[in-house]
């Protein structure tokens, strides 16, 4: 029914309106009055006209396993679709408690259950559902110039923060991973 209504509406409206509607839903719709709809192989000024679609770069997204497997009920109420508890009330800790349970020191966002500062709850363009590259995630709050002052961060431009630090916390106040030197 919706498709039929759309077809009737699109064919009954003016050419500029039809262009706006179609180009909203479809890529490559020629503008009204353009000559982009030439026959393939027809010569224009000595050069054959060929319609070439420009592919968009594929963006890889990483999905939260329950989301990918359509197991929504772990976080959402089956009746309403609303969250069963807020993220700030520890929703993520229902499954991810092990990430933080044994940490003597917790990173600020972790300590207040603000997981969405760094992570998306369904899909994200970076592994571990990060919203940005790991270094960029850290530099949202931590100043690069301040970090580069110490000897330990002399190569901060070439390193990944999580190579040395656990982003959720650790046994020392610097969240250093086991085997890393302490300042």
C-alpha positions in Angstrom: 0.0 0.0 0.0 2.8 2.4 0.9 4.7 1.6 -2.3 1.5 2.2 -4.4 0.9 5.6 -2.6 4.5 6.6 -3.2 4.4 5.7 -6.9 1.2 7.6 -7.4 2.6 10.6 -5.5 5.9 10.6 -7.3 4.5 10.3 -10.8 1.8 12.9 -10.2 4.1 15.7 -8.9 6.3 18.1 -10.8 9.7 17.1 -12.2 11.7 19.0 -9.6 9.6 17.6 -6.8 9.9 14.1 -8.2 13.7 14.6 -8.4 13.9 15.6 -4.8 11.8 12.6 -3.6 13.7 10.1 -5.8 17.1 11.4 -5.0 16.3 11.2 -1.3 15.7 7.4 -1.6 18.0 6.6 -4.5 21.5 7.5 -5.6 22.3 8.6 -9.2 19.0 10.2 -10.1 19.7 12.6 -12.9 18.7 16.2 -12.3 15.7 17.5 -14.3 16.8 18.7 -17.7 20.3 17.0 -17.5 21.7 15.0 -20.4 23.0 12.2 -18.1 20.6 9.7 -19.5 22.4 9.3 -22.8 22.6 5.9 -24.4 25.7 4.0 -23.4 28.1 4.1 -26.4 26.6 7.3 -27.9 29.4 9.6 -28.9 29.6 13.0 -27.3 32.4 15.2 -28.6 34.3 12.1 -29.8 34.1 10.3 -26.4 31.7 7.5 -25.7 29.3 8.3 -22.8 29.4 5.6 -20.2 27.4 5.6 -17.0 29.7 4.8 -14.2 28.6 4.4 -10.6 31.0 5.6 -8.0 31.2 3.0 -5.3 31.0 4.3 -1.7 33.8 3.1 0.6 32.6 0.3 2.7 32.5 1.2 6.4 33.0 -1.8 8.7 31.0 -1.8 11.8 31.4 -3.9 14.9 28.3 -5.1 16.6 27.6 -5.9 20.2 27.1 -9.7 20.3 23.5 -9.6 21.8 22.5 -7.0 19.3 24.0 -9.0 16.4 22.3 -12.2 17.6 19.0 -10.4 18.1 19.0 -11.1 21.9 17.5 -7.8 22.8 15.7 -9.0 26.0 19.0 -8.9 27.9 18.9 -5.1 27.9 15.3 -4.3 26.8 11.9 -5.2 28.1 10.1 -7.5 25.7 6.8 -5.7 26.3 7.9 -2.1 25.9 11.3 -2.2 24.2 12.6 0.2 26.9 15.9 -0.5 28.8 15.4 -2.9 31.7 17.7 -0.6 33.7 19.7 2.5 32.7 23.3 2.3 31.8 24.1 4.6 34.7 22.4 2.1 37.0 24.8 -0.6 35.8 23.0 -2.2 32.8 26.3 -3.0 31.2 27.6 -4.7 34.3 24.9 -7.3 34.0 27.3 -9.0 31.5 30.6 -7.1 31.8 31.1 -7.1 35.6 34.2 -9.2 35.2 35.9 -6.3 33.4 35.9 -4.2 36.5 35.2 -6.4 39.5 38.9 -7.1 40.4 40.2 -3.6 39.7 41.6 -1.7 42.7 41.4 1.6 40.8 38.7 2.4 38.2 38.8 4.9 35.4 36.4 7.8 36.0 33.7 6.9 33.4 33.8 3.2 34.6 33.4 4.2 38.2 30.2 6.1 37.4 28.9 3.5 34.8 29.3 6.0 32.0 30.2 3.3 29.4 28.7 5.3 26.5 31.5 8.0 26.9 33.7 5.6 24.9 31.4 2.8 23.6 28.2 2.5 21.6 25.7 0.0 22.9 24.7 -1.6 19.5 27.3 -0.9 16.7 30.4 1.1 16.3 33.1 1.7 13.6 35.9 0.5 15.8 36.6 -2.8 17.7 35.3 -3.1 21.3 32.4 -0.9 20.2 34.6 2.2 20.5 33.1 5.4 18.9 36.5 6.6 17.8 40.1 5.2 17.4 41.4 4.2 20.8 43.9 7.0 20.9 41.3 9.6 19.9 39.0 8.2 22.5 41.6 8.8 25.2 42.4 12.2 23.9 38.8 13.3 24.3 39.6 13.8 28.0 43.3 13.5 28.3 45.5 16.4 27.0 48.1 15.1 24.5 50.6 17.9 25.4 50.4 17.0 29.1 50.9 13.3 28.4 53.9 14.0 26.2 55.8 15.8 29.0 56.9 12.6 30.7 59.5 10.2 29.5 57.0 7.4 29.4 54.9 9.1 26.8 57.7 10.4 24.6 56.4 8.3 21.7 52.7 9.0 22.4 52.1 9.9 18.7 53.2 6.4 17.6 51.7 4.3 20.4 48.3 3.1 21.3 47.3 4.0 24.9 45.8 0.6 25.5 49.2 -1.1 24.7 50.3 0.0 28.2 47.1 1.0 30.0 43.9 -0.9 30.8 41.2 1.6 29.8 38.8 0.4 32.6 41.2 0.6 35.5 44.0 -1.4 37.2 45.9 -2.2 40.3 47.7 1.1 40.3 46.5 4.6 39.7 48.0 4.7 36.2 46.0 1.6 35.1 49.2 0.0 33.8 48.9 -3.5 32.3 50.9 -6.3 34.0 54.6 -6.2 33.0 54.7 -2.4 32.2 57.1 -0.1 34.1 55.6 2.1 36.8 56.8 5.8 36.9 
